[in-house]
Amino acid sequence: MPIRVILVDDHAIVREGVKHVLETHADIRVVATFGEGRAALDYAAEHQPDVAVIDVAMPGMNGIEAARQMQDASPATEVLMLSMHSSPEYVYQALRAGATGYLLKESAGREAAQAVRAVSAGRRYLSRRLEREAVEDYLRGRGDDDPLERLSAREREVLQLTVEGRTSAEAAELLGLSPKSVETYRSRIMSKLDLEDMPALVKFAIRHGITSVE
């Protein structure tokens, strides 16, 4: 039976390119593609695919948050993160969120099928272009304290929308909340992270892979 894969990336050209590469292999079948994380999570909850290939940097819900929530939506689905970022912090956040592999976009044409097969079997996969020793040293040195884990899933979503410049009303509409609730979440975020202003929040979000906006 082929490995059933879903692709999640906000760029259609990337989705189509990776789909084309994967479907040249008889043992892999792309069963669905999505431009954003929430629809992918809904699909995964119903259909339980074997592997989800998820872009790290997506607006609204980033890939790392989608990976976290995939563990609840479809526990048997292995996550392979797809990213243009080779920073050890991004790799750390992806693996911490439950991803089994991390594939650089620049290497996807050569490594995508191999990466999908590896994570489908439950084996960690890191792109060959990553400096593995540096990544492993970083993972060991990073320790167990991750400030993002002080936040709830909803707070992490509000954090991303906030640093992307969404107003309270816009974030509320996207999340199905009231603007007042969004403002309450923002206050809680600032308090939990011990941050005083928006520039500090943006720096935190970039440093921890919530957004790549600079």
Order of alpha helices (4+ residues) and beta strands (2+ residues): beta-alpha-beta-alpha-beta-alpha-beta-alpha-beta-alpha-beta-alpha-alpha-alpha-alpha-alpha
